[in-house]
Amino acid sequence: MRTILGLALLGTLITSPAWAEQPLYVAYPPTKHQTTADRIFLIGTAPPAGEVLINGSRVSRSAAGNFAPSFPLQLGENVFTLRYQNQEIQLRVTRQSTQPEVPVGLAFGKDSLTPTVDIARLPGELICFGAIAPPNATVSVKLGEQTIPLPQQSQAVQLPPNSAILTAQNQPATTSAIGQYQGCATASTAVNLGQPQFQLTLNGKTTTQPAPGNVSILSPAKLEVAEVIAEAGAARTGPSTDYSRLTPLPKGVRATVTGREGEWVRLDYGAWIKASEVRILPGAVPPLSLIRSISARQVEGATEVVFPLQTPVPVSVQQGDRTFTLTLYNTTAQTDTIRLDDDPIISRLDWQQVNPTQLQYTFNLKSQQQWGYSLRYEGTSLILSLRHPPRMGRGGRLSQANQPLRGMKILVDPGHGGTETGSIGPNGYPEKDVNLVVSKLLQEQLIARGATVYMTREEDKEVSLADRMKMIDQLQPAIALSIHYNALPDSGDAINTKGIGTFWYHPQAHNLAMFLHNYLVEELKRPSYGVFWNNLALTRPYSTPAVLLELGFMINPEEFEWVINPQEQEKLANAIADGVTEWMTTQAK
């Protein structure tokens, strides 16, 4: 899944006239590679006859001559010399420390003072400060009229990156916090406090330095109102893309701004959104709405539920087994009547006022499998569209037997393309090419079963993630399958990691992901890498069940040979099509 860079022969090459016929090739890492991992794998190939030596030691290889051993890394520069017969390649890999650099003498660590950007908070909220300075110093920060001591920390818990789950190394580590100073304070009145002024005292000498960011306290009586101008505003749990995504906000949503941090604004229901995705409405009052009657209507392929509101309010969605829960914020019910006739997918609608300004609607569904939804505002009315199950096997019993997917729209997404190569095999073969080969084979198999198949690309060209997602939302296929092959972060074990991995995001895609994963593992007798909930662009569309398949590891020397085998590719495409057909037969009408 992770992209590995480097396509050509890397490093310094000592060659002979025979090199063109019998090359030693290194696909990864690129020369002068930098990493924070404590080890690295070297992926490459050479003719099967003879030995490949790395730093003088023989490395094991596959039948085709591929190799991918891992080596420990020391902090700083590490040199690897690869030899095959009279050829030599030298790689230099630098391991960078994850610990902040502690300054020597009377100085703060470079770029260590926080906040690093302008922030705004409500009265009474904690505002925290941090600095890197020499051990055993006295550090404080002056904010307005307050002087806030920053005690030296003794230890810190370091969380692994999200990618660590892919290498089973996702446990926190307790590290020394030497040189780290932290402290927090509050302010009770609305005021612009300006830049925090840090003070460091060591061995009787003192220095001061301002933080890059400005701190201000908002007035609860003069809060701004923001309106979402993006088609689907990316709401998050915190003020950066490192934080988790929440339900996207439909265009037109209005909410009070309760905080700012750099390029991010916090909305009154708790989510953060980029300032570029909203506009400030001068003179607007805090958006609050009542809601009374609610009605449902059937349109082609879906049931639409209409929530008449006084203003477009923030929303969130949670899918469960046979339930779909919609939460409206800044909303209070005056509801006496709801009209919901007998419906193809909804058995009952329940609601409750969770707190004075938060309403929760729970749709009890007739089927466990959900097929996608959309949210939009028409004026101030929220329209929730719940898709009906797709209808398959049209055309009589003969058609159902010969073309069981007749009537099904299926989107196949060959991952990467163009300059986006994806992961790289030991001989330099890029993932983008095998993705396209297998996707076209799958397209043929699905069409033979009666499906209408849409491809996000049918040639080696670059297609943006946004355009792929947009295609899914516009076509609204029964399902969407993204075809990929896998790699690992630097700390992974390329030799001993192999198998099929499957990724989903919305609960409506979980059943499909689990079924296809188990089906392919069993039918093809392949190892299971696992099933993962993952925030990937091609699993995020909520208009249809969308699954991303990682069908094997490009970087595994032996599995790579299976990946590029034409006969095995045919079997794989046929198995995916069979799995889709079996799942559809049990889930769709």
N, C-alpha and C positions, 0 to 999 in steps of 0.2 A: 504494500500500500504506500509506503514512504518512497518518494522519488530518490533514486540514486543518481548522482551527477557523474559526468565523465563518460565520453563515448570513444575517444580515440586512445591510442597507446600513450601511456602516461609515464613520466619520469625520464631519466637519462638512459639512452639505449646504446649499448656497444654491440655492433652487428657485424655480419659477414654476408657474402653474396647469397648464402642459403637462407637468410632471414625471411625473405618474401615467401619461400616455400614452407618453412617451418618456424612460424613466429611464436615468440612468447608474448602473451597479451595480458594486460591488467585492465579490468573494467572498473574496479573500485578499490581503494579510494583514489581521488585525484591527487596529484602531487601537491605538496604544501597544504594538505588538508588540515583543518583545525577542528577540534572536537573537545567536549567536556567529558566524554565517556572514558572509563578506565581500561577499555580494550577496544580493539578494532579488528574487523575481518578484512582479509585481502582476497578479492574475487578475480579470477582470471582463468586462463587456459593455456595449454601448450600441447603439441602432438603427444599421443598416449605413450609412445616409445621414449624411454629415457626418464630422467629424474628432474623435478623442479626443486630447487633449494631456496629457502628463505632464511637469510642470515646463517647460512651454512647447514641448516637442518632440512632433511627431506620431508616433503609434505605429501599427504595422501591425496589421491586424485580419483575421479570417476573413470568409468571405462572410456569415455570420450576425451579424457585428459583435463577435465575441469577441476578447479580447486577453490576452497573458501575457508582456509584456517583462520582462527582468531588468535590474537597476540595481546598480552597486557601492554598498557601504555604507562610510562612514567610521566610525571609532570614535565612540561617543556618539550623539546624536540626529540622525536624518535625516528631512527633511520632504519629502513627495511631494504635489503638488497636481495633481489630475486634473480636466480640464474637458471638457465636451461641451455645445456650444451655450451656454445660460445656466445650466448646472448645474456645480457644483464640489464635489469631495470632497477633503478634506485628511487624509492619513495621517501618523502619526509612528512611525518604526521606530528602535529603539535597538539599536545594535550593541555588545555587551558584549565586553570583552577576555577571551581565554582565558589570559592571563598573570596570575600572582598579583600582588596589589598589594604593593609593597615599602614598608615603613614608613619614615618620616623620623624621625630621632632615636633615642633609646635605647628601643627597643620591638621586640617580636616582632610579626610579621604576625598579623592577626586570624584565629583558628581555624587557625593554621598548624602548631601543634605536634603531632607524631605520636609514639606511637600516640594516636588519638582515642578508642579504646574499650579496655576491659580485654582483655588478651591473656595466654595461657598457652602455653608452649612446653616441649619436652623439653630436658634438659641438652645443651649443645653446639650447639644450633640458633642460627643468626643471628637477632638481634633488631635491627631497623633503626629509626633515628630521623631526623626531619626537622624543619626550621624555616625560616621566612622571616624575614629580618632585614636591616638596612641593609648595603650592600656594605662590604667591607674590615673587617668586625667579627671578633671572636673569639668563637666559639660552641662550647659544650660541653654535655654532659648528664651528670648524676651519677645512676647507677643502683646502688643498694646501696652497696658500697664502691668501685665503679669510677667513674672519670671518663673519659668517652669524647669525644674531640675530634670536632667536626663540620666538616669542611673545606668551604669555599665551592666550589660547583660552577661550572664555566665554561660548560658548555652542556648541553642536554637534548634528547633525541629525543622528539618528541611524535607519538604514533600518532593517526591519524584515527579517528573513530567507525566502528563497523561499518556504519552507513548510508552511509558514503562510497563503498562499492563500488557503490551504486546510481547514483552520479553520476560514476563512473570517476575519483575523486579520492582513492584510498586509499593514497597514498604517505606514508611518515613525513616529518616536517619537523624539521630541526635548529634549535632556538631558543636564545636566550640564557637562561642559568640565573641571571642576576644576582639576588642576594639569596637564593638557595636554598642551604641548608646541610644536609648529610646525612652519616650515619655509622652503622656497625653494630658489634655486639659479641656475645659469647657469655657464658653463665654455666654453670658446671660442676656446681653442686649444686642440689638442690631447695630452693626458698625463695620466699617472697613478697617481691619486691623493692620493692613499693609504686609510687608515682607517680614517673616520671623527673623530675628537677629540671633545667630548662634554665637555662644561664647565658650572658648576653650582655655582652661588654665592648666599648665603643666610646669612643674619645677619652679614655681613662683612667677612664671611668665604667662601673659594672657594675650589671646588674639580673638578677633570677632569676624564673622562672615555672614552675609544675608543668605537666606534660602532663595532658590529661584522663583518659588511660587508665592503668590499673594493670598492672604486669608481674609475672607469677609463673612460676616454673619447677616443672614437675611432677616428681613422684617416679616413676621407671619401675616401682618395686615397688608403687605404690599408685594405679595408673591406674583410672579409672572405666570401667564398662561401660555402653554405651547400647543401647537396643532401639528399632527403628523402629516408631512407632505410626501413621504415615500409611499410607494404602493403597498409595501409591507415593511413597516418600521421594525428594525432588528432590536428588540428589547432584550436586555441582559441583566444578570444579577449584580453586576458591578461596572465601574467606569473604565473598562478596557475590553478588547476582544478576547482576553484570557478568561473572562467570566462566562458562565453558562448562558445559553440562549433561553429565552422565555417565549411564550406564544407571540408571534409577530403581530404588531398593531396595524389594523386596517387604516388606510388613508383617511384622514379627517378626524381621527381620535383627538380629543382635547383633554388636557390634564394640567394641573398646577405644577410648576417647577419648584421642587423643595431642596434642590442642591445642584451644585456644579463642580466639575473637576476636569480641568483642561478642556478637551473638545467634547465632553459628555455632559448631559443634563440628567438629573434624577426627577422622575415623575412621581406624583403624590401617592400612587399605589405601590411604589417601591422599586420599579424597574428603572434602569438607566438606558439611555438611547443617545446616539450621536447627535450633536447639535445641528449637523448638516441635514438631518432627516426630519427636523421640525422647524416651524417658524413661530416667533413670538407674536402674540396678538395684543397690540397695545390697548390698554383700557378694559380688557376682558375680565370678568369676574370669575372666581373659581368654579369650574364646571361641575354641576350637580344635576341629577335628573330624577324624575319620578317615572314610573312605568305602570300602566294599567292593563289594558287588554293585550293579549298575545294571540296570533293566529298562524295557521299553517296552510300551505298550498302545495299542490303537486305540479311540477314542471317536467319537461322531458328528462328522464333519467335521474330525477332527484326530488326530494321534499325540501321546500323552503319554509323556514320559520321566521316570522316577522316580529321584531321587538320594537314597537314605537317608543322612541325616547325623545327627551327635550334637547339633548345634546349628544354627540358621539362620545361615548365613554370608553375607557380601557377595558380590555377583555382578556380572558385566559381560557384555555381548553385543557381538559384531561379526559383521555379515553380509558375505559376499563372493559372488563368482560361484560358484554351486553349493556354497557352504559356509555353515555357521552355527556360530560359535564361541562357546562358553559358558565363562567363566572363573569358578572358585570360589576365593575367598581364604580364608586361615586353614584350609586343608584339605590333608590328606596322604592319599595313596592306599594302601590295602591291598587293591587290587582284583585278583582273579584271574578273575572271571567277569562277563560282560555278556551279557544276553539281548536280541537284536534280530532278530526274525523278518523275513521279506520284508515290506517296508513300502511304502505308496503313494508316499512322498516321500523316505525316507532309504535311501541305498544302503549306507552304512557309518558306523560311529562309531569315531573314533580318539581317543586321549587321551595326554597327557604331563604329567609333573610338571615344571613350568617352574622352580620353585625349591622349597625344602623345605615351604613352606606355600601354594603356588599351583598349582592344577590347571587344565588347559585341555582342554576336550572339543570336538572338531571333527566336526560332522555333515556328511558328504559327501552331497549331495542329487542326486536324479534329474533335477531341472529347475532351470534358472537362475532362473526367477521364483519368489520367495517371497511368501506370501499372508498373513503375519502370525503373531505368536506372543504368548504370555503367560507370565508367571512368577508362581508363588505358593508359599507354604509351607503344607503340611498337617502340623501338628505340627512336627517337625524335618525332614521330607522335602521337598525341593525338587521341584516339579512344573513341568516345561517342556512347554508345549503348542505344537506346530507345526501350523498350519492346513493342511488339504489344499486343492488347487485347487478352485475352485467348479465345479459341474457346470451346464452351460448347454445350451440348445437341446433341452430335454426335450419329448416329445410327437410325435415322428415327423418325417419329412422336410418335410412341409408347414409344421409349426410352426417348424422351423429356418429355413425360407426366409422366412416372414412375420414371425416373432418370434424373431430370432436370439438375443436376450437373455433368452429365457424361462428362468426358474429363477435369474436373477441378482438379488441384492439390491444396490442402489446407493444411497448416501447423498449428497444434494445439500445443501450448506450455503450459503444466501444470506448473505453477510457483513454484519456490523453489524445495525442495526435499533433502533427506539425512539430513545432519546437518543443512541445511538452512530451518528452520521450517516455516518462514513467521510469520504472526500475529497469536495470540493465542486467542481462545474462552474462555469464562468464566470458563468452566470446564477443560481447558487445551488442548482441541482438536486443533491440529495445522492446519494452513491454507494449508500447503503442501498436507495434506491428502484429504481435500475437493476439492482442485484444481484438483487432479488426478482423483477423482471420477467423477466430472462433465466433465472433459476433455474426459474421456473414454466414457461417455454417449453421449457427443457431437460427438466423433469419430464415434460411431455406427449410429447416426442420419445422419451424412454427407455421410457415406458410403452407407446407404440405399437410399440416393438421387443420388447416382452414383459417388460421388467424390472419388478421391484417397487421402487418409489422411495420413500425416506424423506426428508423435509425437516426441517431443524433449526428452520425457522420458515416459516409460510405467510402471515404478515401482518406489518405494521410493528410489531414488538414487540422488546424487548431480550431477548436470550438470552446468558447468560454464556459465556465461552470454556470454562469448566470443564464447563458443562452440554452444550455441543456435543461436547466430547471424550468425555464420559461416554456420550452417545448413540451415538457410534461404537463405543466399547468394548462397550456392551451389545448393540447390534444385530449387530455384526461383519459388516458388508456386504462384498461382494466388493471394492469400492473405495469411496473417499470423495472427493468433489470439492467444494472450497470456492471459491465464485464471488466475485470481487472486481474492482474497477477501481482504477487506480493514481494515485499522486501522487509528489512528490519532496521531499527535504529542501530547506530554503531556498536552499542553494547550487546547486541543480539548474538546468537549462536547460529551462523548461517549453515553450518554443516548438519546440525542436528534438529533444525526447525524446518518442517515441511507440512503440507496438507492444505485442505480447503478451509477457508474462513468466510463467514457470512456476517454482514453488517446491516442493522436496521436502526431506525430512530423513533418513528411513531408506532404506538402499540398496534395500529391497524396493519403494520407490516410484519409483526413478530411471528405470527403463525406461518406466513409464507416463507420467511427467512428460516425458521426452524425446520419446516418440512423439506424445503429444497436442500438445505445443508445435510440433513440426515439421509435424504434420498441419494444425493450424489456420493456421499461417503460410502454408503452401503452398496450401491449399484456399481460404482467404479473401483471399489476396494482401495480407496485412498485414505490417507491419514486425516484426522480431524484436527484442524488448528483451533477451531472454536467458533462460537456464535457471540457477537458483540453488539451491544447498544453503542452507537457511535454517532457523533454530531458531524456527519459528512454532508457535503453539498448535495450529493445525488441520493441521499436517504432522507433529506429534509422536506422535500415537497409533500404537502399534506393533502393534495387533491387526489392522490391515488396511493395504494400500497407500493412502496419503492424499496428495493433491496439492492445492495451492492455485494457482488460475489468476487472474492479473491480466490482464484481457482488453483493456485499453487505458487511456489516460491521461485522467482527468477534467479535468486542468488544461491539456491541450494544446488550443488554440483550435479547430484543425481536426479533430483526432481526436474531440473531444467531440461534434461534429456526427454523426460515424459512430456513436458510442456510443449516442446517444439516438434514432437512426433506427429506427423500428419494423420496417421491412423488413430492415434489416441485423441487427437483433436476432434475427429469425426465422432468417436464414441462419446466424448464429453458433450458435444453439441446435442447429440441425440438424447443423452441422459437428461440434460437440462430441459429439453422440450418434453420428454416423457414426464418428468417431475412436474412441470408446469401444467401439463394436461391432467395428470392425476389430481393435483391440488385443485385446479379449476373445477373439475368434475364434482368434487365434494363440496366446494364452497359457493360456486355460482349457480344461478338458475338455468 
